[in-house]
Amino acid sequence: MGNAYLWTKTFHIVLIASWFAGLFYLPRIFVNLADEKNPEAYARLLGMANRLFRFMTILAIPAVLLGITLWLYFGIGAGEVWMHAKVFFVILVIAYHHACWGLLKQFRKSENVRSGIWYRWFNEAPVLLMVIVTALVVIKP
């Protein structure tokens, strides 16, 4: 398929890995925000969460666009069941990202109602989603 395909795939993988690093870490910041009582520490954690969310969103957009390019332009997985399943789970990853945005907005307003334990469980979702998507791409069931 040539160099364009290989570069597209390379950047897609790097951006996905970087985006997921943010999806793994942001809820850990939420755990600390939910439990924090010191206003100065809360403000510092909130600043970290805001910067991380902005950065991971900047990574997510080209990651998704490159994935769409691999699928529609280069024909990777076109018409195959595993690709339709992958797209479904990628939509769930995007929904999770969006849910993080909603939770971050609650922390900005100091309106969080969930415990640190809840955020610990919430933090497991991107791990499960990454395993599923990776298995679909590698195994192609």
C-alpha positions in Angstrom: 0.0 0.0 0.0 3.0 2.3 0.2 4.5 4.8 2.5 1.4 6.9 2.9 -0.4 3.9 4.4 2.5 3.1 6.8 2.8 6.7 8.0 -0.9 7.0 8.5 -1.0 3.7 10.5 2.1 4.8 12.5 0.6 8.2 13.5 -2.8 6.5 14.2 -1.2 4.1 16.6 0.9 6.8 18.4 -2.0 9.1 18.7 -4.3 6.3 20.0 -1.7 5.3 22.6 -1.3 8.9 23.7 -5.0 9.6 23.8 -5.5 6.4 26.0 -2.8 7.5 28.3 -4.9 10.6 29.0 -8.1 8.5 29.4 -6.3 6.3 31.9 -4.9 9.2 33.9 -7.7 11.8 34.0 -10.1 9.6 36.1 -7.2 9.1 38.5 -7.1 12.9 38.9 -10.9 12.7 39.5 -10.3 10.2 42.3 -8.0 12.8 44.0 -10.4 15.7 43.3 -13.3 13.8 44.8 -11.4 13.2 48.0 -9.6 16.5 48.2 -10.6 18.9 51.0 -7.8 21.5 50.7 -8.9 24.3 48.3 -5.3 25.0 47.1 -4.7 21.3 46.3 -8.1 21.1 44.7 -7.3 24.1 42.5 -4.0 22.5 41.5 -5.6 19.2 40.6 -8.4 20.9 38.7 -5.7 22.8 36.7 -4.0 19.5 35.9 -7.3 17.9 34.9 -8.2 20.8 32.6 -4.8 20.8 30.9 -4.9 17.0 30.5 -8.4 17.0 29.0 -7.5 19.7 26.5 -4.3 17.9 25.5 -6.0 14.5 25.1 -8.8 16.0 23.1 -6.2 17.5 20.7 -4.8 13.9 20.4 -8.2 12.2 20.0 -9.3 14.2 17.0 -6.5 13.3 14.6 -6.4 9.7 16.0 -10.0 9.2 15.0 -9.6 11.0 11.7 -6.6 8.8 10.8 -8.6 5.7 11.8 -11.3 6.8 9.5 -8.7 7.3 6.7 -7.3 3.8 7.2 -10.8 2.4 7.0 -12.4 4.4 4.2 -9.4 5.5 2.1 -7.0 2.5 2.5 -9.9 0.0 2.9 -8.6 -1.6 6.1 -11.4 -3.8 7.4 -13.9 -2.6 4.8 -17.0 -4.7 4.9 -15.7 -7.0 7.6 -17.6 -7.7 10.8 -14.7 -7.1 13.1 -14.4 -3.5 11.8 -18.1 -2.8 12.4 -17.6 -4.1 16.0 -14.4 -1.9 16.3 -16.3 1.2 15.2 -19.0 0.5 17.8 -16.4 0.3 20.6 -14.5 3.3 19.3 -17.8 5.2 19.6 -18.0 4.0 23.2 -14.4 5.3 23.7 -15.5 8.7 22.3 -18.6 8.6 24.6 -16.3 7.9 27.6 -14.2 10.9 26.6 -17.3 13.0 26.4 -18.4 11.6 29.9 -15.0 12.7 31.3 -15.8 16.2 29.9 -19.1 16.3 31.7 -17.5 15.1 35.0 -14.8 17.7 34.6 -17.4 20.4 34.2 -19.0 19.3 37.5 -15.6 19.5 39.3 -15.1 23.0 37.8 -18.4 24.1 39.5 -17.6 22.1 42.7 -20.7 20.1 42.0 -19.2 16.6 42.1 -21.5 14.1 43.9 -19.5 10.9 43.3 -16.9 9.3 45.6 -13.3 8.5 44.9 -14.3 4.8 44.9 -16.8 5.5 42.1 -14.0 7.1 40.1 -11.7 4.2 40.7 -14.3 1.9 39.0 -15.0 4.5 36.3 -11.2 4.4 35.6 -11.5 0.7 34.6 -13.7 1.4 31.5 -11.0 2.6 29.1 -8.8 -0.4 30.0 -11.6 -2.7 29.0 -12.3 -0.8 25.9 -8.7 -0.7 24.8 -8.4 -4.5 25.3 -11.6 -5.1 23.2 -10.5 -2.8 20.4 -7.0 -4.1 20.3 -8.3 -7.7 20.2 -10.6 -6.9 17.4 -7.8 -5.4 15.3 -5.3 -8.1 16.0 -7.5 -11.2 16.0 -10.0 -10.0 13.5 -12.7 -12.5 14.6 
